[in-house]
Amino acid sequence: MIEYFLDKLCRLAAILK
């Protein structure tokens, strides 16, 4: 479950950047 959350966070960070 953490991996899924990390993946979503990574994508969100990329969009914000």
C-alpha positions as protocol buffer text, in pm:
chain_id: "A"
residue {
  index: 1
  type: MET
  ca { x: 0 y: 0 z: 0 }
}
residue {
  index: 2
  type: ILE
  ca { x: 290 y: 236 z: 76 }
}
residue {
  index: 3
  type: GLU
  ca { x: 433 y: 183 z: -272 }
}
residue {
  index: 4
  type: TYR
  ca { x: 100 y: 290 z: -423 }
}
residue {
  index: 5
  type: PHE
  ca { x: 94 y: 602 z: -207 }
}
residue {
  index: 6
  type: LEU
  ca { x: 457 y: 682 z: -290 }
}
residue {
  index: 7
  type: ASP
  ca { x: 384 y: 647 z: -661 }
}
residue {
  index: 8
  type: LYS
  ca { x: 91 y: 889 z: -632 }
}
residue {
  index: 9
  type: LEU
  ca { x: 300 y: 1134 z: -433 }
}
residue {
  index: 10
  type: CYS
  ca { x: 579 y: 1114 z: -691 }
}
residue {
  index: 11
  type: ARG
  ca { x: 333 y: 1190 z: -973 }
}
residue {
  index: 12
  type: LEU
  ca { x: 177 y: 1478 z: -778 }
}
residue {
  index: 13
  type: ALA
  ca { x: 521 y: 1623 z: -702 }
}
residue {
  index: 14
  type: ALA
  ca { x: 614 y: 1601 z: -1071 }
}
residue {
  index: 15
  type: ILE
  ca { x: 294 y: 1785 z: -1168 }
}
residue {
  index: 16
  type: LEU
  ca { x: 350 y: 2052 z: -904 }
}
residue {
  index: 17
  type: LYS
  ca { x: 710 y: 2098 z: -1016 }
}
